[in-house]
Amino acid sequence: MGCEQTQAEIDQLAMSELPDDIQSSWSINVSQKLYLIVSGVVFLLVGVFHLFRLINHWTIVVGTADVSFLLSYIGCPVSIAYCLWACWLLRAGTTRQS
């Protein structure tokens, strides 16, 4: 029972064994990787939904108001850009870490 270590202690121990220049470089931990993966997938799904809405001319009604297709014309590239940004951050963090 005395062998249990927190994730912070394990990360600190692993970082102490690395050279100083690598320790000071930007790296991401597992929870940040998970966040980037989940947010990237969510933004990809939102972008694909906007694209399908534009292709298939799906209408969205909220209450008594129709949602304009302008929302999807703006939302599709923006959400895809956020997805690509999350992928870029994930890749940049993992390549600098190794």
DAKADA-V700194 format. One record per run of one state. SS is the DSSP state (2 for helix, 1 for strand, 0 for the rest). FROM is the first residue (numbers start at 1). TO is the last residue. Records with the same first field share a line. If there is no record, write none. Layout:
SS = FROM-TO  FROM-TO
This chain:
0 = 1-6  17-19  25-29  57-60  63-64  67-69  98-98
2 = 7-16  20-24  30-56  70-97
1 = 61-62  65-66
